[in-house]
Amino acid sequence: MKNRIRALFVFLFLGTILGSSAGCHNKLEQKKEQSNTVKLIWYQIGEPQKDLALVQEKVNEYTAEKIGVTVQIEQIGWDKYTKTMETIVKTGKEYDLVFTSSWANDYLTNAQRGFFLPLDELLQKYGKEMYEAIDDKFWEAAMVDGRIYGVPNEKELGSMPMWVFTKEYVDKYHVPYEDIHTLEDLEPWLELISENEPDVVPLYITQDFSAPTYMDKIQDIVGIEYDDTTLTVQNLFHTDRMLSTLRTMRNYYLKGYINKNAAMETDSKEVKRFVTKGDGQPYAELIWSKDLGYEVVTSNIMEVQITNVSARGALTAISSNTKHPKEAVEFLNLVNTDEYLRNLLNYGIEGIHYDKTALSEDDEKLVEGKENTYSFKVHLNSENQKNYSVPYWVQGGLFNTYVLETEPIDKWYQFQQFNKELKPALSFGFNFDSTNVLKEILEVKSVLNEYGTMLYSGSVDPDLYVPKLNQKLESAGIQTIIDDMQKQVDDWKKTAYP
């Protein structure tokens, strides 16, 4: 009996040792495998995540085996991102992949200055799958002077400004929100809320608010109105439409419809509001409802159009100094075509950060006959998900990411239909080369920082302050910017509208 026990003990002991040795061997093999791979450095916008290293390890295990590439992801906070990337470029610090857009780490400027690698030939050799999968309009927007400098993170194509209504008050007062579009359409309902809901801000505005603008703002406040077939470049604050909008905002402010501290307000979920403005997308109300903690409904402010700014909302570029252009394109191709990798980057690790859930009967009906839908949804594990919650449009396209349990299962199908139905603005495809007016652009930005929030929020009288603003803009050299842009538009128009 003792001999049997001793033999069993030895067997178990050896099994443990061998198992442990096998485990160590596997880990050593993985490390050896990864040591023979190419490592890419990838800069992303967004707050650093506690579980990034955990997710990155899983990513690298997969990509090392698939294409012989690993990544080192560097996450930089929203407020610091653009300035940090400017410093990295100036100091010549090495990196391979980088998030870029029309609003952060400016895509056009960086491409024109030679900081990003032209990708046309590389895409045909190593990125053909994603090139064929991504909507042609995104590639058109990514083109600068006839070359592609970034891989679009495919999402909504057009800018979609919306009024965002708190559903509680919409239901209580039977507000026909779907028929409310212009700023002026809001007035009777703002008055109703003001009279009946003293604790509610009728029109909630923050310092980031910009009044509805019916213009393709190509460079700050210089651009072309959407319906202008002459493609005349203008100062936004010289247009009749903007002056009328600012007068309406001032009227609302004086009547108490707008929060008094609007020009300095940072968004607070605690403030009860009837309506505010958001830059949306299909099903945006579901995201906003989740973030705010109460249900909202939306209506479009204007017809949605595609501009360079909207279509360049998110791209991934490759540094012109990269030592691994082939591997960088192969990696982006995998990110944008491989379901497992894309969702690992987006949601984290299944079983830790999220779980898959079955579809409801309604979802099953929505799936029928539609491409780009899944047979399950994603439930986020609330505790662990706090440790890995990244902006879902930063790493790649959206249309092969899983759908959350709070969203319609055909969400991405609807996004694609939305994109197909959009029409480009008349100025879509024009790229402004600002090389000759960089000094003037900086001066104009400085003037806007001084006057913009006061005017947009209705805090000051536009009939007094717009003339002052325009006088300062003239001194800053805005006409030089307009003249330079108009000349370039006229040249571009000869080929775009022969």
C-alpha positions in Angstrom: 0.0 0.0 0.0 2.8 2.4 1.0 4.6 1.5 -2.2 1.5 2.3 -4.3 1.1 5.7 -2.6 4.8 6.4 -3.1 4.5 5.5 -6.7 1.5 7.6 -7.2 3.2 10.5 -5.5 6.2 10.2 -7.8 4.0 10.0 -10.8 2.1 13.1 -9.8 5.3 14.9 -9.0 6.9 14.0 -12.3 3.7 15.0 -14.1 3.8 18.4 -12.4 7.5 18.9 -13.2 7.0 17.8 -16.8 3.8 19.9 -17.2 5.6 22.9 -15.7 8.6 22.3 -18.0 6.3 22.1 -21.0 4.6 25.3 -20.0 8.0 27.0 -19.6 9.1 25.5 -22.9 6.0 26.9 -24.6 6.6 30.4 -23.1 10.3 30.2 -24.1 9.2 29.2 -27.6 6.8 32.1 -27.7 9.5 34.5 -26.6 11.9 33.1 -29.1 9.3 33.4 -31.8 8.6 37.0 -30.9 12.3 37.8 -30.7 12.5 36.9 -34.4 9.7 39.2 -35.3 9.6 42.9 -36.4 8.3 45.2 -33.6 6.3 48.2 -34.6 5.7 51.3 -32.4 2.1 52.5 -32.7 0.9 55.8 -31.3 -2.8 56.1 -30.5 -5.0 58.9 -29.1 -6.9 58.1 -25.9 -6.2 57.8 -22.2 -3.7 55.1 -21.2 -5.4 51.8 -20.1 -4.5 49.7 -17.1 -4.9 46.4 -19.0 -3.1 47.5 -22.2 -0.1 45.3 -21.5 -2.4 42.3 -21.0 -4.2 42.9 -24.3 -1.0 43.7 -26.1 0.5 40.4 -25.1 -2.4 38.6 -26.6 -2.2 40.7 -29.8 1.5 39.9 -30.1 1.0 36.2 -29.6 -1.4 36.3 -32.5 0.3 38.6 -34.9 3.8 37.1 -34.4 2.4 33.8 -35.6 0.3 35.2 -38.4 2.7 37.7 -40.0 5.9 37.8 -37.9 5.0 41.3 -36.4 4.5 42.5 -32.9 3.5 46.0 -31.7 4.2 48.3 -28.9 1.2 50.5 -28.4 1.7 54.0 -26.9 -1.5 55.7 -25.7 -1.5 59.5 -25.3 -4.3 61.4 -23.6 -6.8 63.5 -25.7 -5.5 66.9 -24.6 -1.8 66.1 -25.0 -1.9 64.0 -28.2 -1.4 66.6 -31.0 1.4 68.5 -29.2 3.1 65.3 -28.2 3.1 64.0 -31.8 4.5 67.4 -32.9 7.4 67.0 -30.4 8.0 63.4 -31.5 8.3 64.5 -35.2 10.5 67.5 -34.4 13.0 65.4 -32.3 13.1 62.6 -34.9 12.0 60.0 -32.4 11.3 56.7 -34.2 7.8 55.2 -34.6 6.0 53.3 -37.2 2.2 53.7 -37.0 0.2 56.7 -35.8 -3.4 57.9 -35.4 -4.1 60.9 -37.5 -7.3 62.8 -38.5 -8.7 66.2 -39.6 -9.0 67.3 -35.9 -6.0 65.7 -34.1 -2.4 65.2 -35.4 -3.6 66.9 -38.7 -3.5 64.4 -41.6 -3.3 66.9 -44.4 -0.6 69.0 -42.9 1.6 66.0 -42.0 1.2 64.5 -45.4 2.1 67.7 -47.2 5.1 68.2 -45.0 6.4 64.7 -45.8 6.0 63.2 -42.3 3.8 60.4 -43.6 4.8 57.6 -46.0 3.1 57.4 -49.4 1.3 54.1 -49.4 0.0 53.5 -53.0 2.4 50.9 -54.1 2.6 49.2 -50.7 -1.2 48.9 -50.6 -1.2 47.1 -53.9 1.5 44.6 -52.7 0.7 44.1 -49.0 -2.7 45.7 -48.3 -4.9 44.7 -51.1 -7.5 43.0 -48.9 -8.2 46.1 -46.9 -7.9 48.4 -50.0 -10.7 46.5 -51.7 -12.8 46.2 -48.5 -12.8 49.9 -47.6 -15.3 52.3 -49.3 -13.7 54.1 -52.3 -14.8 57.5 -50.9 -12.5 57.0 -47.8 -9.6 56.4 -50.1 -10.5 59.4 -52.2 -10.4 61.5 -49.0 -7.1 60.0 -48.0 -5.5 61.2 -51.2 -3.3 64.2 -51.0 -1.8 65.6 -54.2 -2.5 62.3 -55.9 -1.0 60.0 -53.3 -2.5 58.1 -50.3 -0.8 58.7 -47.0 -3.0 56.9 -44.5 -5.4 54.0 -44.1 -8.9 55.2 -43.3 -10.5 53.7 -40.1 -13.8 53.1 -41.9 -16.8 54.5 -40.0 -19.5 57.1 -40.9 -18.4 59.3 -43.9 -20.3 62.5 -43.3 -20.5 65.1 -40.6 -23.8 64.7 -38.9 -24.7 67.5 -36.5 -27.7 66.7 -34.3 -30.0 68.1 -31.7 -29.9 65.7 -28.7 -33.2 65.8 -26.7 -33.8 64.3 -23.2 -36.6 61.8 -23.9 -38.2 62.5 -20.5 -39.2 66.0 -21.6 -40.0 65.0 -25.1 -42.5 62.5 -23.9 -43.9 64.7 -21.2 -44.6 67.6 -23.5 -45.2 65.6 -26.7 -42.4 67.4 -28.5 -42.3 66.6 -32.3 -38.5 66.3 -32.2 -38.2 64.6 -35.6 -39.6 67.7 -37.2 -37.1 70.0 -35.4 -34.0 70.8 -37.5 -32.9 74.4 -37.6 -31.9 76.5 -34.6 -35.0 78.6 -35.1 -37.3 75.5 -34.9 -36.3 75.0 -31.3 -37.8 78.3 -30.0 -41.4 77.4 -29.0 -40.1 74.3 -27.2 -37.3 76.2 -25.4 -39.9 78.7 -24.2 -42.2 75.8 -23.0 -39.4 74.2 -21.0 -38.3 77.5 -19.6 -41.8 78.2 -18.3 -42.6 74.8 -17.0 -39.3 73.3 -15.9 -37.3 75.8 -13.8 -34.6 73.3 -12.9 -33.9 72.4 -16.5 -31.6 74.2 -18.9 -33.6 74.5 -22.1 -30.5 74.7 -24.4 -27.4 73.4 -22.7 -24.1 74.7 -24.2 -20.5 74.3 -23.3 -17.3 76.0 -24.3 -16.7 73.4 -27.0 -20.0 74.3 -28.7 -20.0 75.6 -32.2 -23.2 77.0 -33.7 -24.7 75.1 -36.7 -22.5 75.9 -39.7 -23.6 75.3 -43.3 -20.1 75.5 -44.7 -17.2 73.2 -45.5 -14.7 74.9 -43.1 -11.6 74.1 -45.0 -9.2 76.0 -42.7 -10.7 77.0 -39.4 -13.4 79.6 -40.4 -12.3 79.9 -44.1 -14.3 77.7 -46.5 -17.1 77.3 -49.0 -20.8 77.2 -48.3 -22.4 73.8 -49.1 -24.8 75.1 -51.7 -22.4 77.6 -53.4 -21.9 76.3 -57.0 -19.4 79.1 -57.6 -17.1 77.7 -55.0 -16.4 81.1 -53.6 -14.1 81.1 -50.5 -15.4 83.1 -47.6 -14.8 84.1 -44.0 -17.6 82.3 -42.0 -18.3 85.5 -40.1 -19.0 87.4 -43.3 -21.8 85.1 -44.3 -25.5 86.2 -43.8 -26.4 82.7 -42.5 -23.8 82.8 -39.6 -24.8 86.3 -38.6 -28.4 85.3 -38.4 -27.5 82.2 -36.4 -25.5 84.3 -33.9 -28.4 86.7 -33.5 -30.7 83.8 -32.7 -28.2 82.5 -30.1 -28.0 85.9 -28.5 -31.8 86.1 -28.4 -32.0 82.7 -26.6 -29.3 83.7 -24.2 -31.1 86.9 -23.2 -34.3 85.0 -22.7 -32.6 82.6 -20.3 -32.8 79.5 -22.6 -29.0 79.0 -22.5 -27.0 78.4 -19.3 -25.3 81.7 -18.2 -21.8 80.2 -17.9 -21.9 78.6 -21.4 -18.7 80.2 -22.7 -16.7 78.6 -19.8 -18.8 75.5 -19.1 -17.3 72.0 -19.4 -19.8 69.3 -20.1 -21.4 68.0 -16.9 -23.7 64.9 -16.9 -25.3 66.3 -13.7 -26.9 69.3 -15.5 -30.5 68.7 -16.4 -31.0 69.8 -20.0 -33.8 69.6 -22.6 -31.6 69.8 -25.7 -28.0 70.1 -26.6 -26.0 69.7 -29.8 -23.9 66.7 -30.7 -21.9 65.5 -33.7 -23.5 62.2 -34.4 -23.8 59.1 -36.6 -26.4 56.4 -37.1 -27.6 55.2 -33.7 -25.6 57.9 -31.9 -28.5 58.3 -29.5 -27.8 54.8 -28.1 -24.2 55.7 -27.2 -25.2 59.1 -25.7 -28.0 57.5 -23.7 -25.5 54.9 -22.3 -22.9 57.6 -21.5 -25.4 60.1 -19.9 -27.3 57.4 -17.9 -30.7 58.4 -19.3 -32.5 58.1 -22.6 -32.1 60.7 -25.4 -33.6 61.0 -28.9 -32.1 63.0 -31.9 -32.9 64.9 -35.0 -30.6 66.0 -37.8 -29.8 69.7 -38.0 -29.0 69.7 -41.7 -28.5 67.5 -44.7 -25.4 65.4 -44.2 -22.6 65.9 -46.7 -19.2 64.4 -47.2 -16.3 66.7 -46.8 -12.6 66.1 -46.5 -12.9 67.0 -42.8 -15.6 64.4 -42.1 -14.1 61.6 -44.2 -10.7 62.2 -42.5 -12.2 61.7 -39.1 -9.8 58.8 -38.3 -6.9 57.3 -40.2 -3.7 55.4 -39.4 -0.6 56.6 -41.1 2.9 55.2 -41.3 6.0 57.4 -40.5 8.1 58.4 -43.5 11.1 57.3 -41.4 9.9 53.8 -40.6 12.3 51.0 -41.1 9.5 48.5 -41.7 7.1 49.9 -44.3 6.2 46.4 -45.6 5.4 45.0 -42.2 3.5 48.1 -41.1 1.1 47.8 -44.1 0.8 44.0 -43.5 -0.1 44.7 -39.9 -2.8 47.3 -40.8 -4.2 44.9 -43.4 -4.6 42.3 -40.7 -6.2 44.7 -38.3 -8.7 45.8 -40.9 -9.6 42.3 -42.2 -9.1 39.9 -39.3 -12.2 39.6 -37.1 -10.4 38.2 -34.0 -7.5 40.8 -34.0 -9.8 43.7 -34.6 -12.1 42.8 -31.7 -9.2 42.0 -29.4 -7.8 45.5 -30.0 -11.3 47.0 -29.6 -12.9 45.2 -26.7 -10.0 43.4 -25.0 -9.9 39.7 -24.1 -13.0 37.6 -24.3 -13.9 36.2 -20.9 -12.1 39.0 -19.1 -13.3 42.3 -20.7 -16.4 41.0 -22.5 -18.5 37.9 -23.2 -20.6 36.9 -26.1 -24.4 36.7 -25.7 -27.2 35.1 -27.8 -29.4 37.2 -30.1 -33.0 38.0 -29.3 -35.8 37.0 -31.7 -35.9 40.6 -32.9 -32.2 40.6 -33.6 -32.6 37.3 -35.5 -35.2 39.0 -37.8 -32.9 42.0 -38.4 -30.0 39.6 -39.5 -32.0 38.0 -42.2 -30.7 38.9 -45.7 -28.1 41.4 -44.5 -24.4 41.2 -44.8 -21.9 42.3 -42.1 -24.0 41.0 -39.2 -23.1 38.6 -36.4 -24.8 35.7 -34.7 -24.1 37.1 -31.2 -23.7 40.4 -29.4 -21.1 41.6 -26.8 -21.8 42.0 -23.1 -19.1 44.2 -21.4 -17.8 43.0 -18.1 -18.3 46.3 -16.2 -15.5 45.9 -13.7 -12.8 44.6 -16.0 -13.9 46.7 -18.9 -12.9 49.8 -16.9 -9.4 48.7 -17.2 -9.6 48.5 -21.0 -11.9 50.9 -22.7 -10.5 52.4 -25.9 -12.0 54.7 -28.5 -13.5 52.2 -30.9 -12.6 54.1 -34.1 -8.9 54.6 -33.3 -7.3 51.3 -34.2 -9.1 50.4 -37.4 -12.4 50.2 -39.3 -15.7 49.6 -37.4 -17.5 47.2 -39.7 -15.8 44.1 -38.5 -16.2 44.9 -34.8 -18.8 43.1 -32.7 -22.1 44.9 -31.8 -22.9 45.7 -28.1 -25.9 44.0 -26.5 -27.5 47.5 -26.2 -27.3 48.1 -30.0 -29.2 46.8 -33.0 -27.5 43.7 -34.5 -27.6 45.3 -38.0 -25.8 48.5 -36.8 -22.9 48.3 -39.2 -25.2 47.3 -42.1 -27.1 50.5 -41.5 -23.8 52.5 -41.3 -22.8 51.2 -44.7 -26.2 52.1 -46.2 -25.9 55.5 -44.6 -22.5 56.0 -46.3 -23.8 54.9 -49.7 -26.6 57.4 -49.6 -24.5 60.5 -48.8 -23.6 63.0 -51.3 -20.2 64.8 -51.4 -20.0 68.5 -50.8 -19.1 70.5 -53.9 -15.6 71.1 -52.3 -15.0 67.4 -51.5 -11.5 66.4 -52.8 -9.9 69.9 -52.6 -6.8 70.0 -50.5 -5.5 73.4 -49.3 -1.8 73.8 -49.2 -1.3 76.2 -46.3 2.5 76.5 -46.7 2.5 80.1 -47.7 0.1 81.3 -45.0 1.1 79.5 -41.8 1.8 82.7 -40.0 -1.6 84.1 -40.8 -3.3 80.9 -39.8 -1.8 81.0 -36.3 -2.9 84.7 -36.0 -6.4 83.8 -37.0 -6.6 80.9 -34.5 -5.5 83.4 -31.8 -8.3 85.8 -32.6 -10.9 82.9 -32.7 -9.7 81.8 -29.3 -10.5 85.3 -28.0 -13.9 85.7 -29.5 -15.3 82.3 -30.6 -16.9 80.9 -27.5 -18.4 84.2 -26.5 -20.2 84.6 -29.9 -21.2 80.9 -30.4 -22.7 80.8 -26.9 -24.8 84.0 -27.3 -22.9 85.6 -24.4 -22.3 88.8 -26.4 -24.2 90.9 -28.9 -23.0 89.7 -32.4 -23.9 93.1 -34.0 -21.3 94.7 -31.7 -18.7 91.9 -31.5 -18.7 90.4 -35.1 -17.4 93.7 -36.5 -14.7 93.8 -33.9 -13.9 90.1 -34.6 -13.7 90.7 -38.4 -11.5 93.8 -37.9 -9.1 91.7 -35.9 -9.3 88.9 -38.4 -8.3 91.3 -41.2 -5.3 92.5 -39.2 -4.4 88.9 -38.6 -4.3 88.3 -42.4 -7.5 86.3 -43.1 -7.8 87.9 -46.5 -4.4 86.5 -47.4 -5.6 83.1 -46.5 -8.8 83.6 -48.5 -6.9 84.8 -51.6 -4.4 81.9 -51.5 -7.2 79.4 -51.0 -9.4 80.9 -53.8 -6.5 80.7 -56.2 -5.9 77.0 -55.3 -9.7 76.3 -55.6 -9.9 77.9 -59.0 -7.0 75.7 -60.2 -8.5 72.6 -58.7 -11.9 73.4 -60.2 -10.5 73.1 -63.7 -9.9 69.4 -63.3 -12.6 68.6 -60.7 -15.4 70.4 -62.7 -14.0 70.6 -66.3 
